[in-house]
Amino acid sequence: MPVSKAVLWLAGTTILALAVYYFIGVDQGAVSVFGRDMHIHEFVHDARHFLGFPCH
């Protein structure tokens, strides 16, 4: 695999991992980037607790 292609895969994987981390570990609804919408928080609520992230 060429280095340029490997760098693209690494960058894409990093961005995806950071997005998943944000939505599961950081997004709290009240301080969400998306305003006070609680849909994402409720969708990943059980995963938060399973992974050890507090949310209450």
mmCIF entry with sequence, helices, sheets and N, C-alpha, C, O atoms, coordinates in Angstrom:
data_MODEL
# 
_entry.id   MODEL 
# 
_entity.id                         1 
_entity.type                       polymer 
_entity.pdbx_number_of_molecules   1 
# 
_entity_poly.entity_id                      1 
_entity_poly.type                           'polypeptide(L)' 
_entity_poly.nstd_linkage                   no 
_entity_poly.nstd_monomer                   no 
_entity_poly.pdbx_seq_one_letter_code       MPVSKAVLWLAGTTILALAVYYFIGVDQGAVSVFGRDMHIHEFVHDARHFLGFPCH 
_entity_poly.pdbx_seq_one_letter_code_can   MPVSKAVLWLAGTTILALAVYYFIGVDQGAVSVFGRDMHIHEFVHDARHFLGFPCH 
_entity_poly.pdbx_strand_id                 A 
# 
loop_
_entity_poly_seq.entity_id 
_entity_poly_seq.num 
_entity_poly_seq.mon_id 
_entity_poly_seq.hetero 
1 1  MET n 
1 2  PRO n 
1 3  VAL n 
1 4  SER n 
1 5  LYS n 
1 6  ALA n 
1 7  VAL n 
1 8  LEU n 
1 9  TRP n 
1 10 LEU n 
1 11 ALA n 
1 12 GLY n 
1 13 THR n 
1 14 THR n 
1 15 ILE n 
1 16 LEU n 
1 17 ALA n 
1 18 LEU n 
1 19 ALA n 
1 20 VAL n 
1 21 TYR n 
1 22 TYR n 
1 23 PHE n 
1 24 ILE n 
1 25 GLY n 
1 26 VAL n 
1 27 ASP n 
1 28 GLN n 
1 29 GLY n 
1 30 ALA n 
1 31 VAL n 
1 32 SER n 
1 33 VAL n 
1 34 PHE n 
1 35 GLY n 
1 36 ARG n 
1 37 ASP n 
1 38 MET n 
1 39 HIS n 
1 40 ILE n 
1 41 HIS n 
1 42 GLU n 
1 43 PHE n 
1 44 VAL n 
1 45 HIS n 
1 46 ASP n 
1 47 ALA n 
1 48 ARG n 
1 49 HIS n 
1 50 PHE n 
1 51 LEU n 
1 52 GLY n 
1 53 PHE n 
1 54 PRO n 
1 55 CYS n 
1 56 HIS n 
# 
_struct_asym.id          A 
_struct_asym.entity_id   1 
# 
loop_
_struct_conf.conf_type_id 
_struct_conf.id 
_struct_conf.pdbx_PDB_helix_id 
_struct_conf.beg_label_comp_id 
_struct_conf.beg_label_asym_id 
_struct_conf.beg_label_seq_id 
_struct_conf.pdbx_beg_PDB_ins_code 
_struct_conf.end_label_comp_id 
_struct_conf.end_label_asym_id 
_struct_conf.end_label_seq_id 
_struct_conf.pdbx_end_PDB_ins_code 
_struct_conf.beg_auth_comp_id 
_struct_conf.beg_auth_asym_id 
_struct_conf.beg_auth_seq_id 
_struct_conf.end_auth_comp_id 
_struct_conf.end_auth_asym_id 
_struct_conf.end_auth_seq_id 
_struct_conf.pdbx_PDB_helix_class 
_struct_conf.details 
_struct_conf.pdbx_PDB_helix_length 
HELX_P HELX_P1 AA1 VAL A 3  ? TYR A 21 ? VAL A 3  TYR A 21 1 ? 19 
HELX_P HELX_P2 AA2 TYR A 22 ? VAL A 26 ? TYR A 22 VAL A 26 3 ? 5  
HELX_P HELX_P3 AA3 HIS A 39 ? PHE A 43 ? HIS A 39 PHE A 43 1 ? 5  
HELX_P HELX_P4 AA4 HIS A 45 ? PHE A 50 ? HIS A 45 PHE A 50 1 ? 6  
# 
_struct_conf_type.id          HELX_P 
_struct_conf_type.criteria    ? 
_struct_conf_type.reference   ? 
# 
loop_
_atom_site.group_PDB 
_atom_site.id 
_atom_site.type_symbol 
_atom_site.label_atom_id 
_atom_site.label_alt_id 
_atom_site.label_comp_id 
_atom_site.label_asym_id 
_atom_site.label_entity_id 
_atom_site.label_seq_id 
_atom_site.pdbx_PDB_ins_code 
_atom_site.Cartn_x 
_atom_site.Cartn_y 
_atom_site.Cartn_z 
_atom_site.occupancy 
_atom_site.B_iso_or_equiv 
_atom_site.pdbx_formal_charge 
_atom_site.auth_seq_id 
_atom_site.auth_comp_id 
_atom_site.auth_asym_id 
_atom_site.auth_atom_id 
_atom_site.pdbx_PDB_model_num 
ATOM 1   N N  . MET A 1 1  ? 0.855   -1.173 0.000  1.00 0.00 ? 1  MET A N  1 
ATOM 2   C CA . MET A 1 1  ? 0.000   0.000  0.000  1.00 0.00 ? 1  MET A CA 1 
ATOM 3   C C  . MET A 1 1  ? 0.903   1.238  0.000  1.00 0.00 ? 1  MET A C  1 
ATOM 4   O O  . MET A 1 1  ? 1.809   1.349  0.826  1.00 0.00 ? 1  MET A O  1 
ATOM 5   N N  . PRO A 1 2  ? 0.654   2.161  -0.922 1.00 0.00 ? 2  PRO A N  1 
ATOM 6   C CA . PRO A 1 2  ? 1.451   3.390  -0.956 1.00 0.00 ? 2  PRO A CA 1 
ATOM 7   C C  . PRO A 1 2  ? 1.242   4.233  0.301  1.00 0.00 ? 2  PRO A C  1 
ATOM 8   O O  . PRO A 1 2  ? 0.184   4.183  0.929  1.00 0.00 ? 2  PRO A O  1 
ATOM 9   N N  . VAL A 1 3  ? 2.255   4.997  0.651  1.00 0.00 ? 3  VAL A N  1 
ATOM 10  C CA . VAL A 1 3  ? 2.205   5.819  1.853  1.00 0.00 ? 3  VAL A CA 1 
ATOM 11  C C  . VAL A 1 3  ? 1.060   6.831  1.778  1.00 0.00 ? 3  VAL A C  1 
ATOM 12  O O  . VAL A 1 3  ? 0.395   7.072  2.785  1.00 0.00 ? 3  VAL A O  1 
ATOM 13  N N  . SER A 1 4  ? 0.816   7.423  0.618  1.00 0.00 ? 4  SER A N  1 
ATOM 14  C CA . SER A 1 4  ? -0.247  8.423  0.495  1.00 0.00 ? 4  SER A CA 1 
ATOM 15  C C  . SER A 1 4  ? -1.617  7.808  0.773  1.00 0.00 ? 4  SER A C  1 
ATOM 16  O O  . SER A 1 4  ? -2.472  8.449  1.384  1.00 0.00 ? 4  SER A O  1 
ATOM 17  N N  . LYS A 1 5  ? -1.827  6.580  0.333  1.00 0.00 ? 5  LYS A N  1 
ATOM 18  C CA . LYS A 1 5  ? -3.096  5.901  0.594  1.00 0.00 ? 5  LYS A CA 1 
ATOM 19  C C  . LYS A 1 5  ? -3.218  5.530  2.074  1.00 0.00 ? 5  LYS A C  1 
ATOM 20  O O  . LYS A 1 5  ? -4.301  5.615  2.652  1.00 0.00 ? 5  LYS A O  1 
ATOM 21  N N  . ALA A 1 6  ? -2.110  5.122  2.678  1.00 0.00 ? 6  ALA A N  1 
ATOM 22  C CA . ALA A 1 6  ? -2.119  4.783  4.102  1.00 0.00 ? 6  ALA A CA 1 
ATOM 23  C C  . ALA A 1 6  ? -2.426  6.013  4.957  1.00 0.00 ? 6  ALA A C  1 
ATOM 24  O O  . ALA A 1 6  ? -3.137  5.914  5.956  1.00 0.00 ? 6  ALA A O  1 
ATOM 25  N N  . VAL A 1 7  ? -1.895  7.161  4.568  1.00 0.00 ? 7  VAL A N  1 
ATOM 26  C CA . VAL A 1 7  ? -2.156  8.403  5.299  1.00 0.00 ? 7  VAL A CA 1 
ATOM 27  C C  . VAL A 1 7  ? -3.636  8.762  5.215  1.00 0.00 ? 7  VAL A C  1 
ATOM 28  O O  . VAL A 1 7  ? -4.224  9.189  6.209  1.00 0.00 ? 7  VAL A O  1 
ATOM 29  N N  . LEU A 1 8  ? -4.241  8.596  4.049  1.00 0.00 ? 8  LEU A N  1 
ATOM 30  C CA . LEU A 1 8  ? -5.675  8.868  3.906  1.00 0.00 ? 8  LEU A CA 1 
ATOM 31  C C  . LEU A 1 8  ? -6.514  7.939  4.783  1.00 0.00 ? 8  LEU A C  1 
ATOM 32  O O  . LEU A 1 8  ? -7.462  8.384  5.430  1.00 0.00 ? 8  LEU A O  1 
ATOM 33  N N  . TRP A 1 9  ? -6.167  6.651  4.806  1.00 0.00 ? 9  TRP A N  1 
ATOM 34  C CA . TRP A 1 9  ? -6.894  5.704  5.665  1.00 0.00 ? 9  TRP A CA 1 
ATOM 35  C C  . TRP A 1 9  ? -6.726  6.058  7.139  1.00 0.00 ? 9  TRP A C  1 
ATOM 36  O O  . TRP A 1 9  ? -7.686  5.995  7.906  1.00 0.00 ? 9  TRP A O  1 
ATOM 37  N N  . LEU A 1 10 ? -5.520  6.427  7.535  1.00 0.00 ? 10 LEU A N  1 
ATOM 38  C CA . LEU A 1 10 ? -5.257  6.798  8.921  1.00 0.00 ? 10 LEU A CA 1 
ATOM 39  C C  . LEU A 1 10 ? -6.029  8.052  9.312  1.00 0.00 ? 10 LEU A C  1 
ATOM 40  O O  . LEU A 1 10 ? -6.603  8.111  10.399 1.00 0.00 ? 10 LEU A O  1 
ATOM 41  N N  . ALA A 1 11 ? -6.049  9.049  8.442  1.00 0.00 ? 11 ALA A N  1 
ATOM 42  C CA . ALA A 1 11 ? -6.778  10.289 8.727  1.00 0.00 ? 11 ALA A CA 1 
ATOM 43  C C  . ALA A 1 11 ? -8.281  10.018 8.817  1.00 0.00 ? 11 ALA A C  1 
ATOM 44  O O  . ALA A 1 11 ? -8.949  10.524 9.719  1.00 0.00 ? 11 ALA A O  1 
ATOM 45  N N  . GLY A 1 12 ? -8.813  9.225  7.892  1.00 0.00 ? 12 GLY A N  1 
ATOM 46  C CA . GLY A 1 12 ? -10.234 8.895  7.918  1.00 0.00 ? 12 GLY A CA 1 
ATOM 47  C C  . GLY A 1 12 ? -10.620 8.117  9.163  1.00 0.00 ? 12 GLY A C  1 
ATOM 48  O O  . GLY A 1 12 ? -11.659 8.382  9.767  1.00 0.00 ? 12 GLY A O  1 
ATOM 49  N N  . THR A 1 13 ? -9.793  7.163  9.548  1.00 0.00 ? 13 THR A N  1 
ATOM 50  C CA . THR A 1 13 ? -10.058 6.374  10.751 1.00 0.00 ? 13 THR A CA 1 
ATOM 51  C C  . THR A 1 13 ? -9.996  7.249  11.995 1.00 0.00 ? 13 THR A C  1 
ATOM 52  O O  . THR A 1 13 ? -10.808 7.086  12.905 1.00 0.00 ? 13 THR A O  1 
ATOM 53  N N  . THR A 1 14 ? -9.048  8.170  12.046 1.00 0.00 ? 14 THR A N  1 
ATOM 54  C CA . THR A 1 14 ? -8.923  9.080  13.189 1.00 0.00 ? 14 THR A CA 1 
ATOM 55  C C  . THR A 1 14 ? -10.141 9.984  13.312 1.00 0.00 ? 14 THR A C  1 
ATOM 56  O O  . THR A 1 14 ? -10.664 10.177 14.409 1.00 0.00 ? 14 THR A O  1 
ATOM 57  N N  . ILE A 1 15 ? -10.591 10.537 12.196 1.00 0.00 ? 15 ILE A N  1 
ATOM 58  C CA . ILE A 1 15 ? -11.773 11.408 12.217 1.00 0.00 ? 15 ILE A CA 1 
ATOM 59  C C  . ILE A 1 15 ? -13.003 10.620 12.655 1.00 0.00 ? 15 ILE A C  1 
ATOM 60  O O  . ILE A 1 15 ? -13.795 11.112 13.459 1.00 0.00 ? 15 ILE A O  1 
ATOM 61  N N  . LEU A 1 16 ? -13.173 9.422  12.144 1.00 0.00 ? 16 LEU A N  1 
ATOM 62  C CA . LEU A 1 16 ? -14.308 8.582  12.539 1.00 0.00 ? 16 LEU A CA 1 
ATOM 63  C C  . LEU A 1 16 ? -14.244 8.236  14.021 1.00 0.00 ? 16 LEU A C  1 
ATOM 64  O O  . LEU A 1 16 ? -15.261 8.298  14.711 1.00 0.00 ? 16 LEU A O  1 
ATOM 65  N N  . ALA A 1 17 ? -13.067 7.873  14.520 1.00 0.00 ? 17 ALA A N  1 
ATOM 66  C CA . ALA A 1 17 ? -12.916 7.535  15.930 1.00 0.00 ? 17 ALA A CA 1 
ATOM 67  C C  . ALA A 1 17 ? -13.210 8.730  16.831 1.00 0.00 ? 17 ALA A C  1 
ATOM 68  O O  . ALA A 1 17 ? -13.848 8.570  17.872 1.00 0.00 ? 17 ALA A O  1 
ATOM 69  N N  . LEU A 1 18 ? -12.762 9.917  16.455 1.00 0.00 ? 18 LEU A N  1 
ATOM 70  C CA . LEU A 1 18 ? -13.046 11.114 17.245 1.00 0.00 ? 18 LEU A CA 1 
ATOM 71  C C  . LEU A 1 18 ? -14.535 11.450 17.239 1.00 0.00 ? 18 LEU A C  1 
ATOM 72  O O  . LEU A 1 18 ? -15.069 11.895 18.254 1.00 0.00 ? 18 LEU A O  1 
ATOM 73  N N  . ALA A 1 19 ? -15.203 11.246 16.119 1.00 0.00 ? 19 ALA A N  1 
ATOM 74  C CA . ALA A 1 19 ? -16.645 11.489 16.051 1.00 0.00 ? 19 ALA A CA 1 
ATOM 75  C C  . ALA A 1 19 ? -17.398 10.513 16.952 1.00 0.00 ? 19 ALA A C  1 
ATOM 76  O O  . ALA A 1 19 ? -18.312 10.916 17.672 1.00 0.00 ? 19 ALA A O  1 
ATOM 77  N N  . VAL A 1 20 ? -17.028 9.252  16.918 1.00 0.00 ? 20 VAL A N  1 
ATOM 78  C CA . VAL A 1 20 ? -17.669 8.255  17.785 1.00 0.00 ? 20 VAL A CA 1 
ATOM 79  C C  . VAL A 1 20 ? -17.413 8.589  19.249 1.00 0.00 ? 20 VAL A C  1 
ATOM 80  O O  . VAL A 1 20 ? -18.325 8.512  20.072 1.00 0.00 ? 20 VAL A O  1 
ATOM 81  N N  . TYR A 1 21 ? -16.181 8.959  19.579 1.00 0.00 ? 21 TYR A N  1 
ATOM 82  C CA . TYR A 1 21 ? -15.854 9.333  20.957 1.00 0.00 ? 21 TYR A CA 1 
ATOM 83  C C  . TYR A 1 21 ? -16.690 10.522 21.408 1.00 0.00 ? 21 TYR A C  1 
ATOM 84  O O  . TYR A 1 21 ? -17.184 10.536 22.536 1.00 0.00 ? 21 TYR A O  1 
ATOM 85  N N  . TYR A 1 22 ? -16.856 11.526 20.538 1.00 0.00 ? 22 TYR A N  1 
ATOM 86  C CA . TYR A 1 22 ? -17.648 12.702 20.902 1.00 0.00 ? 22 TYR A CA 1 
ATOM 87  C C  . TYR A 1 22 ? -19.097 12.302 21.184 1.00 0.00 ? 22 TYR A C  1 
ATOM 88  O O  . TYR A 1 22 ? -19.648 12.655 22.226 1.00 0.00 ? 22 TYR A O  1 
ATOM 89  N N  . PHE A 1 23 ? -19.710 11.572 20.259 1.00 0.00 ? 23 PHE A N  1 
ATOM 90  C CA . PHE A 1 23 ? -21.125 11.251 20.405 1.00 0.00 ? 23 PHE A CA 1 
ATOM 91  C C  . PHE A 1 23 ? -21.401 10.334 21.590 1.00 0.00 ? 23 PHE A C  1 
ATOM 92  O O  . PHE A 1 23 ? -22.451 10.451 22.222 1.00 0.00 ? 23 PHE A O  1 
ATOM 93  N N  . ILE A 1 24 ? -20.483 9.426  21.904 1.00 0.00 ? 24 ILE A N  1 
ATOM 94  C CA . ILE A 1 24 ? -20.709 8.524  23.031 1.00 0.00 ? 24 ILE A CA 1 
ATOM 95  C C  . ILE A 1 24 ? -20.193 9.112  24.334 1.00 0.00 ? 24 ILE A C  1 
ATOM 96  O O  . ILE A 1 24 ? -20.847 8.968  25.367 1.00 0.00 ? 24 ILE A O  1 
ATOM 97  N N  . GLY A 1 25 ? -19.046 9.766  24.316 1.00 0.00 ? 25 GLY A N  1 
ATOM 98  C CA . GLY A 1 25 ? -18.431 10.187 25.555 1.00 0.00 ? 25 GLY A CA 1 
ATOM 99  C C  . GLY A 1 25 ? -18.599 11.628 25.965 1.00 0.00 ? 25 GLY A C  1 
ATOM 100 O O  . GLY A 1 25 ? -18.477 11.938 27.150 1.00 0.00 ? 25 GLY A O  1 
ATOM 101 N N  . VAL A 1 26 ? -18.876 12.526 25.034 1.00 0.00 ? 26 VAL A N  1 
ATOM 102 C CA . VAL A 1 26 ? -18.863 13.943 25.367 1.00 0.00 ? 26 VAL A CA 1 
ATOM 103 C C  . VAL A 1 26 ? -20.234 14.582 25.237 1.00 0.00 ? 26 VAL A C  1 
ATOM 104 O O  . VAL A 1 26 ? -20.623 15.380 26.090 1.00 0.00 ? 26 VAL A O  1 
ATOM 105 N N  . ASP A 1 27 ? -20.979 14.246 24.183 1.00 0.00 ? 27 ASP A N  1 
ATOM 106 C CA . ASP A 1 27 ? -22.263 14.889 23.915 1.00 0.00 ? 27 ASP A CA 1 
ATOM 107 C C  . ASP A 1 27 ? -23.234 14.662 25.074 1.00 0.00 ? 27 ASP A C  1 
ATOM 108 O O  . ASP A 1 27 ? -23.586 13.523 25.380 1.00 0.00 ? 27 ASP A O  1 
ATOM 109 N N  . GLN A 1 28 ? -23.658 15.737 25.709 1.00 0.00 ? 28 GLN A N  1 
ATOM 110 C CA . GLN A 1 28 ? -24.534 15.644 26.873 1.00 0.00 ? 28 GLN A CA 1 
ATOM 111 C C  . GLN A 1 28 ? -25.912 16.249 26.633 1.00 0.00 ? 28 GLN A C  1 
ATOM 112 O O  . GLN A 1 28 ? -26.703 16.354 27.570 1.00 0.00 ? 28 GLN A O  1 
ATOM 113 N N  . GLY A 1 29 ? -26.213 16.641 25.424 1.00 0.00 ? 29 GLY A N  1 
ATOM 114 C CA . GLY A 1 29 ? -27.506 17.257 25.157 1.00 0.00 ? 29 GLY A CA 1 
ATOM 115 C C  . GLY A 1 29 ? -27.488 18.739 25.459 1.00 0.00 ? 29 GLY A C  1 
ATOM 116 O O  . GLY A 1 29 ? -27.590 19.550 24.538 1.00 0.00 ? 29 GLY A O  1 
ATOM 117 N N  . ALA A 1 30 ? -27.361 19.121 26.730 1.00 0.00 ? 30 ALA A N  1 
ATOM 118 C CA . ALA A 1 30 ? -27.380 20.527 27.129 1.00 0.00 ? 30 ALA A CA 1 
ATOM 119 C C  . ALA A 1 30 ? -26.153 21.279 26.607 1.00 0.00 ? 30 ALA A C  1 
ATOM 120 O O  . ALA A 1 30 ? -26.245 22.469 26.304 1.00 0.00 ? 30 ALA A O  1 
ATOM 121 N N  . VAL A 1 31 ? -25.004 20.599 26.498 1.00 0.00 ? 31 VAL A N  1 
ATOM 122 C CA . VAL A 1 31 ? -23.793 21.237 25.992 1.00 0.00 ? 31 VAL A CA 1 
ATOM 123 C C  . VAL A 1 31 ? -23.425 20.705 24.612 1.00 0.00 ? 31 VAL A C  1 
ATOM 124 O O  . VAL A 1 31 ? -22.266 20.777 24.202 1.00 0.00 ? 31 VAL A O  1 
ATOM 125 N N  . SER A 1 32 ? -24.391 20.182 23.915 1.00 0.00 ? 32 SER A N  1 
ATOM 126 C CA . SER A 1 32 ? -24.171 19.569 22.617 1.00 0.00 ? 32 SER A CA 1 
ATOM 127 C C  . SER A 1 32 ? -23.871 20.616 21.551 1.00 0.00 ? 32 SER A C  1 
ATOM 128 O O  . SER A 1 32 ? -24.326 21.756 21.642 1.00 0.00 ? 32 SER A O  1 
ATOM 129 N N  . VAL A 1 33 ? -23.113 20.226 20.554 1.00 0.00 ? 33 VAL A N  1 
ATOM 130 C CA . VAL A 1 33 ? -22.868 21.061 19.394 1.00 0.00 ? 33 VAL A CA 1 
ATOM 131 C C  . VAL A 1 33 ? -24.182 21.311 18.654 1.00 0.00 ? 33 VAL A C  1 
ATOM 132 O O  . VAL A 1 33 ? -24.331 22.323 17.968 1.00 0.00 ? 33 VAL A O  1 
ATOM 133 N N  . PHE A 1 34 ? -25.122 20.396 18.794 1.00 0.00 ? 34 PHE A N  1 
ATOM 134 C CA . PHE A 1 34 ? -26.387 20.458 18.077 1.00 0.00 ? 34 PHE A CA 1 
ATOM 135 C C  . PHE A 1 34 ? -27.489 21.137 18.884 1.00 0.00 ? 34 PHE A C  1 
ATOM 136 O O  . PHE A 1 34 ? -28.665 20.985 18.556 1.00 0.00 ? 34 PHE A O  1 
ATOM 137 N N  . GLY A 1 35 ? -27.142 21.874 19.918 1.00 0.00 ? 35 GLY A N  1 
ATOM 138 C CA . GLY A 1 35 ? -28.144 22.566 20.724 1.00 0.00 ? 35 GLY A CA 1 
ATOM 139 C C  . GLY A 1 35 ? -28.692 21.661 21.822 1.00 0.00 ? 35 GLY A C  1 
ATOM 140 O O  . GLY A 1 35 ? -27.985 20.778 22.307 1.00 0.00 ? 35 GLY A O  1 
ATOM 141 N N  . ARG A 1 36 ? -29.929 21.870 22.211 1.00 0.00 ? 36 ARG A N  1 
ATOM 142 C CA . ARG A 1 36 ? -30.521 21.123 23.313 1.00 0.00 ? 36 ARG A CA 1 
ATOM 143 C C  . ARG A 1 36 ? -31.247 19.865 22.837 1.00 0.00 ? 36 ARG A C  1 
ATOM 144 O O  . ARG A 1 36 ? -32.102 19.333 23.545 1.00 0.00 ? 36 ARG A O  1 
ATOM 145 N N  . ASP A 1 37 ? -30.907 19.393 21.645 1.00 0.00 ? 37 ASP A N  1 
ATOM 146 C CA . ASP A 1 37 ? -31.529 18.192 21.097 1.00 0.00 ? 37 ASP A CA 1 
ATOM 147 C C  . ASP A 1 37 ? -30.973 16.967 21.807 1.00 0.00 ? 37 ASP A C  1 
ATOM 148 O O  . ASP A 1 37 ? -29.760 16.757 21.809 1.00 0.00 ? 37 ASP A O  1 
ATOM 149 N N  . MET A 1 38 ? -31.829 16.161 22.404 1.00 0.00 ? 38 MET A N  1 
ATOM 150 C CA . MET A 1 38 ? -31.398 15.011 23.204 1.00 0.00 ? 38 MET A CA 1 
ATOM 151 C C  . MET A 1 38 ? -31.468 13.691 22.432 1.00 0.00 ? 38 MET A C  1 
ATOM 152 O O  . MET A 1 38 ? -31.258 12.635 23.029 1.00 0.00 ? 38 MET A O  1 
ATOM 153 N N  . HIS A 1 39 ? -31.754 13.711 21.139 1.00 0.00 ? 39 HIS A N  1 
ATOM 154 C CA . HIS A 1 39 ? -31.899 12.469 20.386 1.00 0.00 ? 39 HIS A CA 1 
ATOM 155 C C  . HIS A 1 39 ? -30.608 11.644 20.373 1.00 0.00 ? 39 HIS A C  1 
ATOM 156 O O  . HIS A 1 39 ? -30.648 10.435 20.600 1.00 0.00 ? 39 HIS A O  1 
ATOM 157 N N  . ILE A 1 40 ? -29.487 12.275 20.116 1.00 0.00 ? 40 ILE A N  1 
ATOM 158 C CA . ILE A 1 40 ? -28.223 11.541 20.064 1.00 0.00 ? 40 ILE A CA 1 
ATOM 159 C C  . ILE A 1 40 ? -27.873 11.004 21.446 1.00 0.00 ? 40 ILE A C  1 
ATOM 160 O O  . ILE A 1 40 ? -27.442 9.858  21.576 1.00 0.00 ? 40 ILE A O  1 
ATOM 161 N N  . HIS A 1 41 ? -28.052 11.817 22.469 1.00 0.00 ? 41 HIS A N  1 
ATOM 162 C CA . HIS A 1 41 ? -27.768 11.384 23.831 1.00 0.00 ? 41 HIS A CA 1 
ATOM 163 C C  . HIS A 1 41 ? -28.592 10.155 24.203 1.00 0.00 ? 41 HIS A C  1 
ATOM 164 O O  . HIS A 1 41 ? -28.060 9.193  24.756 1.00 0.00 ? 41 HIS A O  1 
ATOM 165 N N  . GLU A 1 42 ? -29.861 10.184 23.906 1.00 0.00 ? 42 GLU A N  1 
ATOM 166 C CA . GLU A 1 42 ? -30.727 9.055  24.244 1.00 0.00 ? 42 GLU A CA 1 
ATOM 167 C C  . GLU A 1 42 ? -30.408 7.830  23.414 1.00 0.00 ? 42 GLU A C  1 
ATOM 168 O O  . GLU A 1 42 ? -30.537 6.708  23.902 1.00 0.00 ? 42 GLU A O  1 
ATOM 169 N N  . PHE A 1 43 ? -29.990 8.018  22.157 1.00 0.00 ? 43 PHE A N  1 
ATOM 170 C CA . PHE A 1 43 ? -29.664 6.898  21.286 1.00 0.00 ? 43 PHE A CA 1 
ATOM 171 C C  . PHE A 1 43 ? -28.453 6.126  21.801 1.00 0.00 ? 43 PHE A C  1 
ATOM 172 O O  . PHE A 1 43 ? -28.420 4.900  21.696 1.00 0.00 ? 43 PHE A O  1 
ATOM 173 N N  . VAL A 1 44 ? -27.455 6.820  22.355 1.00 0.00 ? 44 VAL A N  1 
ATOM 174 C CA . VAL A 1 44 ? -26.233 6.159  22.826 1.00 0.00 ? 44 VAL A CA 1 
ATOM 175 C C  . VAL A 1 44 ? -26.189 6.049  24.355 1.00 0.00 ? 44 VAL A C  1 
ATOM 176 O O  . VAL A 1 44 ? -25.134 5.763  24.921 1.00 0.00 ? 44 VAL A O  1 
ATOM 177 N N  . HIS A 1 45 ? -27.306 6.271  25.016 1.00 0.00 ? 45 HIS A N  1 
ATOM 178 C CA . HIS A 1 45 ? -27.350 6.319  26.475 1.00 0.00 ? 45 HIS A CA 1 
ATOM 179 C C  . HIS A 1 45 ? -26.825 5.041  27.130 1.00 0.00 ? 45 HIS A C  1 
ATOM 180 O O  . HIS A 1 45 ? -25.987 5.117  28.027 1.00 0.00 ? 45 HIS A O  1 
ATOM 181 N N  . ASP A 1 46 ? -27.293 3.888  26.708 1.00 0.00 ? 46 ASP A N  1 
ATOM 182 C CA . ASP A 1 46 ? -26.838 2.638  27.321 1.00 0.00 ? 46 ASP A CA 1 
ATOM 183 C C  . ASP A 1 46 ? -25.375 2.355  27.016 1.00 0.00 ? 46 ASP A C  1 
ATOM 184 O O  . ASP A 1 46 ? -24.662 1.806  27.856 1.00 0.00 ? 46 ASP A O  1 
ATOM 185 N N  . ALA A 1 47 ? -24.925 2.721  25.831 1.00 0.00 ? 47 ALA A N  1 
ATOM 186 C CA . ALA A 1 47 ? -23.513 2.538  25.488 1.00 0.00 ? 47 ALA A CA 1 
ATOM 187 C C  . ALA A 1 47 ? -22.629 3.398  26.382 1.00 0.00 ? 47 ALA A C  1 
ATOM 188 O O  . ALA A 1 47 ? -21.529 2.985  26.751 1.00 0.00 ? 47 ALA A O  1 
ATOM 189 N N  . ARG A 1 48 ? -23.105 4.595  26.731 1.00 0.00 ? 48 ARG A N  1 
ATOM 190 C CA . ARG A 1 48 ? -22.337 5.476  27.630 1.00 0.00 ? 48 ARG A CA 1 
ATOM 191 C C  . ARG A 1 48 ? -22.049 4.764  28.944 1.00 0.00 ? 48 ARG A C  1 
ATOM 192 O O  . ARG A 1 48 ? -20.906 4.718  29.399 1.00 0.00 ? 48 ARG A O  1 
ATOM 193 N N  . HIS A 1 49 ? -23.094 4.209  29.550 1.00 0.00 ? 49 HIS A N  1 
ATOM 194 C CA . HIS A 1 49 ? -22.927 3.552  30.839 1.00 0.00 ? 49 HIS A CA 1 
ATOM 195 C C  . HIS A 1 49 ? -22.091 2.277  30.714 1.00 0.00 ? 49 HIS A C  1 
ATOM 196 O O  . HIS A 1 49 ? -21.271 1.984  31.584 1.00 0.00 ? 49 HIS A O  1 
ATOM 197 N N  . PHE A 1 50 ? -22.295 1.529  29.646 1.00 0.00 ? 50 PHE A N  1 
ATOM 198 C CA . PHE A 1 50 ? -21.535 0.293  29.430 1.00 0.00 ? 50 PHE A CA 1 
ATOM 199 C C  . PHE A 1 50 ? -20.041 0.589  29.308 1.00 0.00 ? 50 PHE A C  1 
ATOM 200 O O  . PHE A 1 50 ? -19.215 -0.195 29.776 1.00 0.00 ? 50 PHE A O  1 
ATOM 201 N N  . LEU A 1 51 ? -19.690 1.708  28.686 1.00 0.00 ? 51 LEU A N  1 
ATOM 202 C CA . LEU A 1 51 ? -18.288 2.076  28.492 1.00 0.00 ? 51 LEU A CA 1 
ATOM 203 C C  . LEU A 1 51 ? -17.719 2.892  29.654 1.00 0.00 ? 51 LEU A C  1 
ATOM 204 O O  . LEU A 1 51 ? -16.539 3.242  29.640 1.00 0.00 ? 51 LEU A O  1 
ATOM 205 N N  . GLY A 1 52 ? -18.545 3.197  30.660 1.00 0.00 ? 52 GLY A N  1 
ATOM 206 C CA . GLY A 1 52 ? -18.055 3.866  31.850 1.00 0.00 ? 52 GLY A CA 1 
ATOM 207 C C  . GLY A 1 52 ? -18.138 5.380  31.831 1.00 0.00 ? 52 GLY A C  1 
ATOM 208 O O  . GLY A 1 52 ? -17.555 6.030  32.699 1.00 0.00 ? 52 GLY A O  1 
ATOM 209 N N  . PHE A 1 53 ? -18.837 5.958  30.879 1.00 0.00 ? 53 PHE A N  1 
ATOM 210 C CA . PHE A 1 53 ? -19.006 7.412  30.836 1.00 0.00 ? 53 PHE A CA 1 
ATOM 211 C C  . PHE A 1 53 ? -20.210 7.817  31.677 1.00 0.00 ? 53 PHE A C  1 
ATOM 212 O O  . PHE A 1 53 ? -21.310 7.312  31.450 1.00 0.00 ? 53 PHE A O  1 
ATOM 213 N N  . PRO A 1 54 ? -20.032 8.712  32.639 1.00 0.00 ? 54 PRO A N  1 
ATOM 214 C CA . PRO A 1 54 ? -21.170 9.179  33.421 1.00 0.00 ? 54 PRO A CA 1 
ATOM 215 C C  . PRO A 1 54 ? -22.005 10.179 32.610 1.00 0.00 ? 54 PRO A C  1 
ATOM 216 O O  . PRO A 1 54 ? -21.474 10.904 31.769 1.00 0.00 ? 54 PRO A O  1 
ATOM 217 N N  . CYS A 1 55 ? -23.301 10.208 32.870 1.00 0.00 ? 55 CYS A N  1 
ATOM 218 C CA . CYS A 1 55 ? -24.122 11.185 32.160 1.00 0.00 ? 55 CYS A CA 1 
ATOM 219 C C  . CYS A 1 55 ? -25.269 11.697 33.034 1.00 0.00 ? 55 CYS A C  1 
ATOM 220 O O  . CYS A 1 55 ? -26.116 12.445 32.545 1.00 0.00 ? 55 CYS A O  1 
ATOM 221 N N  . HIS A 1 56 ? -25.317 11.326 34.270 1.00 0.00 ? 56 HIS A N  1 
ATOM 222 C CA . HIS A 1 56 ? -26.381 11.820 35.156 1.00 0.00 ? 56 HIS A CA 1 
ATOM 223 C C  . HIS A 1 56 ? -25.746 12.599 36.284 1.00 0.00 ? 56 HIS A C  1 
ATOM 224 O O  . HIS A 1 56 ? -26.450 13.109 37.155 1.00 0.00 ? 56 HIS A O  1 
# 
